[in-house]
Amino acid sequence: MLYPKLSDEEIIQRGKDLYQNNIRSQVETVENAGKLVSISVETGEYEIGDDLLITSRRLQAKQLDAAIWAERIGYDAVYAIGGSLIKTIE
């Protein structure tokens, strides 16, 4: 199995930066609210869908060792355990 060339901290920082600065304005729509976006932090490519595994695999089909960051569009987290997600868009 191949592993990303970046540390966990680099993946987190790049993923957050890419989403906030390049991707968010394109994908945060009412139609996409609640969907997942997987981002290749090395290329900036992204996939949107309802299933994190599927969106991540689409990116890994292009680059096997892709370092991937995920966001839930319009919410403060991808998943909530024992709590609730907070909506960030209307």
N, C-alpha and C positions, 0 to 999 in steps of 0.2 A: 504494500500500500504506500502511496506517495503522501507526503505531508507538506503543508504550506511552508513557504520559505520565510514567513513572517511570524513574529511572536504573537501571543494572544493579545497583548497590549496594543501592538501595531494594527492588528486586524480590527480591534474595537475602535481605535481612534480613526483609522481610515474609513471604516464603515459609517461611523457617525458623521464624519466630515463630508463624505460623498453624498449621503442621504440629505443632510441639511443644506449643502451648498449647490448640489447639481441635480438631484433626483426629486426631492420633495415637491418642488413647485410643479413638476410634470405629472406626478402620480396622485397627489392628494386631491381627489375629487370625490363627490358623493358616491359615484358608482364604484370606486375602489375602496371606500372606507371599510375597514375590517379585513381586507385581503392582506396577504403577506407579500413582501418584496424581498427577494434574495439578491444580494449585490456582490459581484466579484470585486474585491477591494484592490486588486492589481490592475484590472482593465476598466473598471467603472461600468461594465455591462450589468444589466439587471433583468430579472424575470418577475412577473407578478402572477399570483394565483391564490387558490384557497388552501393548497397543501404545501407545506414547507419542504418536504422531501422531494416533491416533484419539481418545484422551482429551483432547488439546489442542484438536482441532478441535471437539469437542462443546462445550467452553467458549467457543471463538471463535464458534460459531454463535449464542450468546447475547449476546456482546459482541465485535464484530469486532477491536477493538484491545486485547483483554484481555492484561494482563501475567501470564504464567504461570510458575509454579515447579513443578518435578517432584521427586518422591522415589520411591525403590523401597522399598516397605513391608517393614520388618523387616531392612533392610540398610543399610550405611554409605554407599552410593553408588548412583547410578542405573545406571551402566555401569562396567566395569573394562577398561582397555586394558593388556595386558601384566602383569596381576596378577589378583587375585581379590577378589570381594566378600566382606565380612565380615558374617555374620549377627548381627543385634542382638536378635532375639527367638527364643524356642524354640517 
